[in-house]
């Protein structure tokens, strides 16, 4: 069982950009209602894709540098990284099916 990793400004490069497998990064904040709706879905995805996908959350209030670098204007924003590059982005709360369809295109 994979657990959600807490990504930060200081570990983002090592954990995400240099990762040997694709990463799903949930940009969120404590005060964001839709972020809390997406949270359980992100946890399920972490379990479902434990072997193939690194899953984590980045709190935009505490890690503004990384959020700004990727132009995060609305949260929740979920970015999928592969080999250090953003390959897909989902903005706003969405059903799990939509996340899975996008992830399955990247994770073989």
N, C-alpha and C positions, 0 to 999 in steps of 0.2 A: 504494500500500500504506500503510495506516494503522498507526501504531505505538501501543503502549500508553503512555498519559500517566501520569505519577506525580502523583496528587492529594495535596495536603497541607492542613493546617489553613489555611495562608496563601493558597493559590491556589484553594481549593474553591469559594468564591463566584463568582469570575471564570470559572473553567473549567467548572463544573457548573451552578450556579444561574442564571448569566447566559448559558449556552450557547444558540446559535441552533438547535441540533439536540439530539435526545434523547441522554442519556448513560447508559452502563452503568458503575457503580462497583463494583469488587470490593474489599470490605473484607477484609483478610487480615493474616497475620503470618508471619514467617520460620519460626517453630517449629511451625506448623500443617500437619500432614500432608495433610489433605483440601484445604487451600488450594493445595498444590503439585499435587494431582491436577486441580484446576479451572484452574490457570494456563494450560496449553496450549489448553484450550477457549476461554478468554478471548482468547488470542492469535489463534486461528482466527476468532473472532467479529469481532475488530478488523479483520482482513483482509477477511472476507466482507461486512462492513457499512461499509467505509471511508468511503463517500460519505454515508451516512445516519445514522451513530451515532458518537458520541465514546465511546471506551472507555479506561478507566484503572483503576489500582489505588490503594488507600489503605491504607498500613501502619498498623494500629490501635495498635501499640506506640509509633510515632513521632507519631501524629496523634490522640491520645485525645479531644481536644475535639470533632472532627467525628464520631467514632465514638459518643461519648456523646450528642451532639445527636440522632442518628438511632436511638438505643436499640439499638445493635449489642451483643448479648449472646453470640451464637454466630458463629463464623467457619468457613468462608467465608460471608459474606452478600453477595449481589449485589443492589444496588438499581438500579432503572431510573428515571431522572429525566426528566421532560418539562416544559419551561417552568418549571423551578425547583422542581417538586414531585415527590415520590416517587409513581410510578404503579404500580410492581410491586416485589416483593421475592422473592428465592429464597435460602433458607437451607440451607447444606450442599452437599456435592458432589452433582452431578446429571449425567446424560448431556447431551451437546451438544444433542440433539433437544429436550429440555425447555427449555433456555435459548432456542433459536431460536423455538420456538412462542410463548413469552412475548414475546420481542422483536418478532416479526412482528405482534403485536396492536397495538404502539405505533408502530413504524417503518413508514411507508407507502412 
